[in-house]
Amino acid sequence: MRVLPIGAGTVRQAPFPDGPAAEVLVDEQVGGGQLAAAHVTIPPGGAMPDHAHGESTALVVPLSGELLIASGQHQEQVTQGVVVLLDHGERVRLANETNEPVTLLAVFASAGFVRALSSWPATTTTAASTGTSGRGGDGAAWAEVHRQVVEQATHAPSVHNTQPWRFASYAEGLDLYADSARQLPVLDPRGRQLHLSCGAALLHAQVAARARGLTAEPQLLPDPADPAHFARLRLTSGKAPSEREFALADAIALRHTYRDAFSTERLPDALLGGWCLSPRGGPPLS
Ligand SMILES: Cc1cc2nc3c(=O)[nH]c(=O)nc-3n(C[C@H](O)[C@H](O)[C@H](O)COP(=O)(O)O)c2cc1C
């Protein structure tokens, strides 16, 4: 038996305004599967926006306050004394429409969803004292999210590893600029490969943002007067990430250019089909 204290670990703040704070209490392999649990605080007026828990089935145990939990057309106000079972794949929204914080225990089997919580920026406040949150009140946490997204974005491939991009953080997200000083004038006189490299970095930033539950729809060439300003990426509260989005973000650290000879073995059609995504990440192209 192990008795696990609540409040002794790292409390992490959702990287979107008025989101919950969470402390991961359990994240381990048990038997043939994985089990995870988190203590979650939703501030007054706050919410965990519509999300699913990937491969996890979840149990929500309200500990204090009045929690509004909505699934499809069905919504209910729940308090201490009940347990809410959320099926694998079920989409829910948790909200606190009262003036008091809501606390709850969320138990997940498997642990996939808890990995999203673990990527939220750490706060120095404890969950219990997190009364209000949001961008205005937690600039340091947002700066940390921006830093993490840029860190992952800059793992992108680039022509001759020139890394011809420059990221700048603004209040609501990130700006991506071309770094023309890194353009290769002989190999790449028109900057085509510089554009491709920056596009790769932008996609990496989107993937990194989505793994943190942020929306990341870029605005391309946001300033007609500045052609080097390639994109503006507004990072705002979004849906919880899917397993696929987690997997893509995990692949950022693993990806690298392969320069050895390729084998002649044909890859299975199913695998190739999965890779042939439409340009906007829609269903596979036939
Ligand atoms: C637009 C573009 C063009 C590239 N052209 C070549 C190439 O001609 N030959 C090559 O071996 N690698 C090429 N690369 C791969 C880069 O050299 C590689 O991404 C860079 O060295 C960083 O290494 P990594 O991809 O392992 O992180 C290219 C990458 C990009 C984005």
The ligand as an SDF file (V2000), in Angstrom:
LIG
                    3D

 31 33  0  0  0  0  0  0  0  0999 V2000
   14.3480   22.2570  -48.1090 C   0  0  0  0  0  0  0  0  0  0  0  0
   15.3490   21.2030  -47.6770 C   0  0  0  0  0  0  0  0  0  0  0  0
   16.2780   20.7010  -48.5800 C   0  0  0  0  0  0  0  0  0  0  0  0
   17.1730   19.7150  -48.2080 C   0  0  0  0  0  0  0  0  0  0  0  0
   18.0490   19.2250  -49.1170 N   0  0  0  0  0  0  0  0  0  0  0  0
   18.8710   18.1950  -48.7840 C   0  0  0  0  0  0  0  0  0  0  0  0
   19.7150   17.6010  -49.7630 C   0  0  0  0  0  0  0  0  0  0  0  0
   19.7360   17.9930  -50.9170 O   0  0  0  0  0  0  0  0  0  0  0  0
   20.4930   16.5770  -49.3690 N   0  0  0  0  0  0  0  0  0  0  0  0
   20.4960   16.1000  -48.0760 C   0  0  0  0  0  0  0  0  0  0  0  0
   21.2320   15.1740  -47.7950 O   0  0  0  0  0  0  0  0  0  0  0  0
   19.7150   16.6690  -47.1330 N   0  0  0  0  0  0  0  0  0  0  0  0
   18.8830   17.6750  -47.4470 C   0  0  0  0  0  0  0  0  0  0  0  0
   18.0520   18.2160  -46.5040 N   0  0  0  0  0  0  0  0  0  0  0  0
   18.1010   17.7430  -45.1290 C   0  0  0  0  0  0  0  0  0  0  0  0
   18.9240   18.7150  -44.2450 C   0  0  0  0  0  0  0  0  0  0  0  0
   20.2810   18.6800  -44.5880 O   0  0  0  0  0  0  0  0  0  0  0  0
   18.7010   18.3420  -42.7750 C   0  0  0  0  0  0  0  0  0  0  0  0
   17.3520   18.5820  -42.4680 O   0  0  0  0  0  0  0  0  0  0  0  0
   19.5610   19.1450  -41.8540 C   0  0  0  0  0  0  0  0  0  0  0  0
   20.9210   18.8490  -42.0270 O   0  0  0  0  0  0  0  0  0  0  0  0
   19.2010   18.8660  -40.3920 C   0  0  0  0  0  0  0  0  0  0  0  0
   19.3190   17.4860  -40.0890 O   0  0  0  0  0  0  0  0  0  0  0  0
   18.0930   16.6390  -39.5510 P   0  0  0  0  0  0  0  0  0  0  0  0
   17.0300   16.6490  -40.6160 O   0  0  0  0  0  0  0  0  0  0  0  0
   18.6550   15.2650  -39.3180 O   0  0  0  0  0  0  0  0  0  0  0  0
   17.6150   17.2980  -38.2860 O   0  0  0  0  0  0  0  0  0  0  0  0
   17.1630   19.2160  -46.8670 C   0  0  0  0  0  0  0  0  0  0  0  0
   16.2220   19.7300  -45.9700 C   0  0  0  0  0  0  0  0  0  0  0  0
   15.3100   20.7020  -46.3590 C   0  0  0  0  0  0  0  0  0  0  0  0
   14.2980   21.2120  -45.3700 C   0  0  0  0  0  0  0  0  0  0  0  0
  1  2  1  0
  2  3  1  0
  2 30  2  0
  3  4  2  0
  4  5  1  0
  4 28  1  0
  5  6  2  0
  6  7  1  0
  6 13  1  0
  7  8  2  0
  7  9  1  0
  9 10  1  0
 10 11  2  0
 10 12  1  0
 12 13  2  0
 13 14  1  0
 14 15  1  0
 14 28  1  0
 15 16  1  0
 16 17  1  0
 16 18  1  0
 18 19  1  0
 18 20  1  0
 20 21  1  0
 20 22  1  0
 22 23  1  0
 23 24  1  0
 24 25  2  0
 24 26  1  0
 24 27  1  0
 28 29  2  0
 29 30  1  0
 30 31  1  0
M  END
$$$$
